[in-house]
Amino acid sequence: MPITGTARLGKKTKDLVKRLGPADIAVIDHDDIDRVSADSLVACGVRAIVNVGSSITGRYPNIGPRIIVAAQIPLLDATVPSPFGIVNEGQQLSLEGERLMAEGIEVASGTLLTPALVEERMLEAEKQLDQQMEYFVSNTIEYLNRQKGALIYDPWVPAIKTEIRGRHALVVVRGYEYHQDLNTLKPYIREVKPVLIAVDGGADALLDEGFKPDIIIGDMDSVSDKALSSGAELIAHAYEDGYMPSAKRLVDLGLVATPWPLAATSEDLGLLLAWAKKADLIVALGTHSNLIEYLDKGRAGMASSFLVRLKVGTKLVDAKGVSKLYRSAPPSWQILVVVLAFLAVIICIIAVSPPLRDILRVIWLKLRFWLGI
């Protein structure tokens, strides 16, 4: 049975998902589809996904394709020729088995990934983890030799208005299971009132849950205009030469951001900011914390993230740990409601029980006698 839909093309998956809907066929160019991208594509409810790249290259066991096929969304992999330049945005497409059709003409073909094929390729990819670990270690050492003065010691940190010293800082990244973790930490946020440091799209995650970020940090490519205009302090991630990719967008919005040039990821900057400004505790939500997640990020080795975690480790806890260690105290109004409900039950019992009324009357008379009333 052919699957038809409207073509939506984009070589950056994180940008494409912003305009995808249930009637669309997504055409992407994404080697090693990561978990966050897969979750976003599934959430859009697209009819099918056509990937010009290789969804599982075998470099490491990325779980994105597993998520997509488990959601029963057809994934046509490594299409030849590339639909980019052949298929037009908004054109009607039809996926017939392993062939991509447009107006009855085959425009590309590839391999339709089945659950069994995905698992077979994942098992092969797992055999490459030792090699990836070696590469990660060598990359980390190389990065350390180049950046130890700027990162391991005391890097320059921009001045901010938000007071962090002596407070908890919650660094929110729109990463793995960030929705669930943020929902779990709602009582913690309301009661402890940590400084909310959002990394790019983490600002929208906070707004969706009813919280306003205090600081937004990043290259501003995956955060909404609404979040940027929410009143948060803005720190723009810049290149080491001072170039700031978000400069034009911020000017167009009439906003001013402090540039922070550092060879690291935006989530690294969020953690370093909390550390440098003397936060009592740094809670990381949605950040990367293991080799698979670093490789999923797609940045060679993710050495900076590894080293930053070593630097701030004495104050750093993962959001999942907080959700297990922290137990919210019930608000006082809830306790009052319980007490009043208990009293109401007692009054009702007394009202319908003559023996209890007689006992209470005797007790009342004795109290009057003892008190001389």
Secondary structure by P-SEA (a helix, b strand, c coil): cbbbbbbbbbcccccccccccccbbbbbbcccccaaaaaaaaaacccbbbbcccccccccccaaaaaaaaacccccccccccccccccccccccccccbbbcccccccccccccaaaaaaaaaaaaaaaaaaaaaaaaaaaaaaaccccccccccbbbbbccccccbbbbbbccccaaaaaaaaaaaaaaacccbbbbccaaaaaaaaacccccccccccccccccccccccbbbbbbcccccccaaaaaaaacbbbbbbbccccaaaaaaaaaaaacccbbbbccccccaaaaaaaccccaaaaaaaaaaaccccccaaaaaaaccccccaaaaaaaaaaaaaaaaaaaaacaaaaaaaaaaaaaaaaaacc
